[in-house]
Amino acid sequence: MSDTKEQTYVDIAKKHYFAQQKMKNTELKSVRKMYQQAIKDIMNEEDEHCVHARLAVSTLVLALLLQRMQNVKGTRSVFNNFFHAAVIENREKDCACSAKVLQAYSLFEMSQGHSMKSLQLVTRAVRMDETLKPAVLGLEEVSI
């Protein structure tokens, strides 16, 4: 791993740690802004390698924070933005980190009473990462 990439991972880890400390102090609005900025920074990177893993982590943490804040609309928006950036606009191969975010998105939609949307999302996630199939749905005998 190059020094630049390693420094990028260290910087992201520091930001996430700082955000967790603020969360413990119930500074939720400040934490939300930090995660939104982290996602924006990742999206603006010009990296020829997959940035979805870093984007996935920030997306999941922000979505959990917004759920904790009972912001359903904001949570859905975070998941939708990830879905468009990492799945729809990604012309390359699907990746497992994107599938796991779709799995979380599916669980969120199920908790909101949107079972058909949830099924569509988890079906897409399983197509992207076959290893989710038995763990997520117990669908060993069902073909997707």
KEKE-3310 file (N, C-alpha, C; in steps of 0.2 Angstrom, whole numbers, plus 5000, padded with zeros to 4 digits):
npx = (5004:5003:5011:5003:4990:4989:4989:4977:4968:4971:4968:4954:4950:4953:4944:4932:4934:4934:4921:4914:4917:4911:4898:4896:4895:4883:4882:4874:4870:4882:4890:4883:4885:4899:4900:4893:4901:4912:4908:4905:4918:4925:4917:4922:4934:4947:4951:4957:4955:4943:4932:4922:4922:4927:4917:4906:4907:4906:4893:4885:4887:4882:4869:4865:4866:4857:4845:4845:4842:4829:4826:4819:4817:4830:4838:4834:4838:4852:4855:4849:4858:4870:4867:4864:4877:4886:4881:4872:4878:4891:4900:4907:4912:4901:4903:4907:4906:4897:4885:4883:4879:4867:4860:4859:4851:4840:4835:4832:4821:4812:4809:4802:4791:4790:4789:4790:4799:4810:4812:4816:4828:4836:4837:4844:4856:4860:4863:4874:4883:4885:4887:4879:4867:4863:4865:4857:4844:4841:4840:4844:4837:4830:4831:4838)
npy = (4994:5011:5026:5037:5032:5024:5035:5041:5032:5032:5045:5045:5035:5042:5053:5046:5041:5053:5057:5047:5050:5063:5058:5051:5061:5066:5075:5075:5082:5089:5077:5072:5081:5080:5066:5068:5077:5069:5059:5066:5071:5058:5055:5065:5061:5057:5043:5029:5016:5006:5015:5012:5004:5013:5023:5015:5012:5025:5029:5019:5022:5035:5033:5025:5034:5044:5036:5034:5047:5048:5051:5048:5051:5057:5046:5037:5045:5045:5032:5030:5039:5033:5021:5026:5031:5021:5009:5011:5021:5015:5008:4997:4981:4974:4976:4968:4976:4986:4978:4974:4986:4988:4978:4982:4994:4987:4981:4992:4998:4987:4988:5000:4996:4994:4981:4976:4984:4982:4968:4969:4976:4968:4957:4962:4964:4951:4946:4954:4949:4934:4927:4932:4926:4914:4918:4930:4928:4914:4907:4895:4886:4893:4901:4916)
npz = (5000:4996:5003:5002:5001:5013:5022:5019:5023:5037:5040:5038:5047:5059:5058:5059:5072:5079:5077:5083:5096:5098:5096:5108:5116:5113:5103:5090:5079:5074:5072:5061:5051:5050:5045:5033:5026:5025:5017:5005:5002:4999:4988:4979:4977:4965:4961:4954:4959:4968:4978:4985:4997:5008:5006:5009:5023:5029:5024:5030:5044:5045:5041:5051:5062:5058:5058:5072:5076:5072:5059:5046:5032:5029:5032:5022:5011:5012:5009:4996:4989:4990:4983:4970:4967:4969:4964:4953:4945:4944:4932:4932:4939:4951:4969:4984:4996:4992:4991:5004:5009:5002:5008:5021:5018:5013:5025:5032:5025:5026:5040:5039:5034:5020:5012:4999:4992:5000:4997:4984:4985:4993:4985:4974:4981:4984:4972:4969:4978:4981:4993:5003:5002:5009:5022:5023:5019:5020:5009:5002:4993:4985:4969:4964)
capx = (5000:5007:5010:4997:4984:4989:4988:4970:4965:4972:4964:4947:4949:4953:4938:4927:4935:4932:4914:4911:4918:4906:4892:4895:4893:4877:4882:4872:4870:4889:4892:4879:4889:4905:4899:4891:4907:4917:4905:4907:4926:4926:4914:4925:4941:4949:4955:4956:4953:4937:4932:4916:4923:4927:4910:4901:4908:4903:4886:4882:4887:4878:4862:4863:4865:4850:4840:4845:4839:4823:4826:4818:4818:4837:4841:4833:4842:4859:4855:4848:4864:4875:4864:4866:4884:4890:4878:4869:4883:4896:4899:4912:4909:4898:4907:4904:4904:4890:4880:4881:4875:4861:4857:4856:4845:4834:4833:4829:4815:4808:4807:4798:4785:4790:4792:4792:4806:4815:4814:4820:4835:4840:4838:4850:4862:4862:4865:4880:4887:4881:4889:4874:4861:4861:4865:4852:4837:4840:4837:4848:4834:4827:4835:4836)
capy = (5000:5017:5030:5041:5028:5023:5041:5042:5027:5034:5051:5043:5032:5048:5056:5041:5041:5059:5057:5043:5054:5068:5055:5049:5067:5068:5081:5072:5086:5090:5071:5071:5085:5076:5061:5070:5079:5063:5056:5071:5070:5052:5055:5069:5059:5055:5037:5024:5010:5006:5019:5010:5002:5019:5026:5011:5013:5032:5028:5015:5025:5041:5030:5023:5040:5047:5032:5036:5054:5047:5055:5043:5054:5058:5040:5035:5049:5043:5025:5032:5042:5027:5017:5029:5032:5014:5004:5013:5025:5011:5004:4992:4976:4975:4974:4965:4982:4989:4973:4975:4993:4987:4973:4987:4998:4983:4980:4999:4998:4982:4991:5005:4993:4993:4975:4975:4988:4978:4962:4971:4978:4962:4952:4965:4963:4944:4946:4957:4945:4927:4925:4935:4922:4910:4922:4935:4925:4907:4905:4890:4882:4898:4905:4923)
capz = (5000:4995:5009:5001:5002:5020:5025:5018:5028:5044:5040:5038:5054:5064:5057:5062:5079:5082:5076:5089:5103:5098:5097:5115:5120:5110:5098:5084:5073:5072:5069:5055:5047:5049:5040:5027:5023:5024:5011:5000:5001:4996:4981:4975:4975:4959:4962:4949:4963:4971:4984:4988:5004:5012:5005:5012:5030:5030:5023:5035:5050:5044:5040:5058:5065:5056:5061:5079:5076:5070:5053:5041:5026:5029:5031:5015:5006:5012:5006:4989:4986:4990:4978:4964:4966:4970:4960:4946:4941:4943:4926:4933:4942:4958:4974:4990:5000:4990:4992:5011:5011:5000:5013:5026:5015:5013:5032:5034:5021:5029:5046:5038:5031:5013:5011:4992:4990:5004:4993:4978:4987:4995:4979:4971:4985:4984:4965:4969:4983:4982:5000:5007:5000:5015:5028:5023:5018:5021:5002:4999:4988:4980:4965:4963)
cpx = (5004:5006:5004:4990:4983:4987:4980:4966:4965:4968:4956:4946:4949:4947:4932:4928:4932:4924:4911:4912:4912:4899:4891:4893:4887:4876:4881:4872:4877:4891:4889:4883:4896:4905:4897:4897:4912:4914:4906:4914:4927:4923:4918:4932:4942:4954:4953:4954:4946:4937:4926:4916:4923:4920:4905:4901:4904:4896:4883:4882:4882:4871:4860:4862:4858:4844:4839:4841:4832:4821:4825:4819:4826:4840:4840:4837:4849:4859:4854:4854:4869:4873:4866:4873:4888:4887:4876:4875:4890:4896:4904:4908:4906:4903:4904:4902:4898:4884:4878:4878:4868:4857:4855:4851:4839:4831:4829:4822:4810:4805:4802:4791:4784:4793:4794:4799:4811:4817:4818:4827:4839:4841:4844:4856:4865:4865:4873:4885:4883:4882:4883:4868:4859:4860:4859:4845:4836:4837:4841:4844:4830:4832:4833:4839)
cpy = (5006:5021:5035:5038:5026:5029:5043:5038:5030:5041:5049:5039:5037:5052:5052:5041:5047:5060:5053:5046:5059:5064:5053:5055:5070:5074:5078:5076:5088:5083:5070:5075:5082:5071:5063:5073:5074:5060:5060:5071:5064:5052:5060:5067:5056:5049:5032:5017:5011:5010:5017:5007:5008:5022:5022:5012:5020:5032:5025:5019:5031:5038:5028:5029:5043:5043:5034:5042:5054:5051:5050:5045:5055:5051:5037:5038:5047:5036:5026:5035:5037:5023:5019:5029:5025:5009:5006:5017:5021:5007:4998:4986:4978:4973:4972:4971:4985:4984:4973:4981:4992:4982:4978:4991:4994:4982:4987:4999:4993:4985:4997:5003:4993:4987:4973:4978:4984:4972:4964:4973:4972:4957:4955:4964:4956:4943:4948:4953:4939:4925:4927:4930:4918:4914:4927:4932:4918:4904:4900:4887:4887:4901:4912:4926)
cpz = (5000:5002:5008:5003:5010:5024:5025:5022:5035:5045:5041:5045:5059:5064:5060:5070:5082:5082:5082:5095:5103:5099:5104:5119:5117:5106:5091:5078:5070:5069:5062:5050:5045:5044:5033:5023:5021:5017:5005:4998:4997:4989:4977:4973:4968:4960:4957:4952:4966:4978:4988:4996:5009:5012:5009:5020:5032:5029:5028:5042:5050:5044:5048:5063:5064:5058:5069:5081:5074:5063:5047:5034:5024:5028:5024:5010:5006:5008:4998:4986:4985:4984:4971:4962:4965:4965:4953:4942:4940:4937:4926:4936:4949:4963:4980:4995:4998:4991:5000:5013:5008:5005:5019:5024:5015:5020:5034:5031:5024:5036:5045:5035:5024:5011:5003:4990:4994:5000:4987:4979:4989:4989:4975:4974:4984:4977:4965:4973:4985:4990:5005:5007:5006:5021:5029:5023:5019:5014:4998:4993:4983:4976:4964:4956)
residu = (MET:SER:ASP:THR:LYS:GLU:GLN:THR:TYR:VAL:ASP:ILE:ALA:LYS:LYS:HIS:TYR:PHE:ALA:GLN:GLN:LYS:MET:LYS:ASN:THR:GLU:LEU:LYS:SER:VAL:ARG:LYS:MET:TYR:GLN:GLN:ALA:ILE:LYS:ASP:ILE:MET:ASN:GLU:GLU:ASP:GLU:HIS:CYS:VAL:HIS:ALA:ARG:LEU:ALA:VAL:SER:THR:LEU:VAL:LEU:ALA:LEU:LEU:LEU:GLN:ARG:MET:GLN:ASN:VAL:LYS:GLY:THR:ARG:SER:VAL:PHE:ASN:ASN:PHE:PHE:HIS:ALA:ALA:VAL:ILE:GLU:ASN:ARG:GLU:LYS:ASP:CYS:ALA:CYS:SER:ALA:LYS:VAL:LEU:GLN:ALA:TYR:SER:LEU:PHE:GLU:MET:SER:GLN:GLY:HIS:SER:MET:LYS:SER:LEU:GLN:LEU:VAL:THR:ARG:ALA:VAL:ARG:MET:ASP:GLU:THR:LEU:LYS:PRO:ALA:VAL:LEU:GLY:LEU:GLU:GLU:VAL:SER:ILE)
# end
